[in-house]
Amino acid sequence: MLLTAIVMLLFYIKHYIDTHKKELGILKALGYSNIKIAKSFWVFGISIFIGTVTGYAGAFLIMPWFYAL
């Protein structure tokens, strides 16, 4: 399950970058460094991380009940 959560996290991050490629290119053209750009997208990264951890923890807690059923 952990591997699945990590793969999904990477997929969503890549999808987000692909869909916002134009905006990221404009920021790079304006002289922003990669670190400055990454700092501006911290909300997206944190929300994905929290969702992944919540989903993994919820599945981990439900699995014993599911197997008993």
Stockholm file with secondary structure:
# STOCKHOLM 1.0

chainA/1-69         MLLTAIVMLLFYIKHYIDTHKKELGILKALGYSNIKIAKSFWVFGISIFIGTVTGYAGAFLIMPWFYAL
#=GR chainA/1-69 SS CHHHHHHHHHHHHHHHHHHTHHHHHHHHHTTCCHHHHHHHTHHHHHHHHHHHHHHHHHHHHHHHHHHHC
#=GC SS_cons        CHHHHHHHHHHHHHHHHHHTHHHHHHHHHTTCCHHHHHHHTHHHHHHHHHHHHHHHHHHHHHHHHHHHC
//
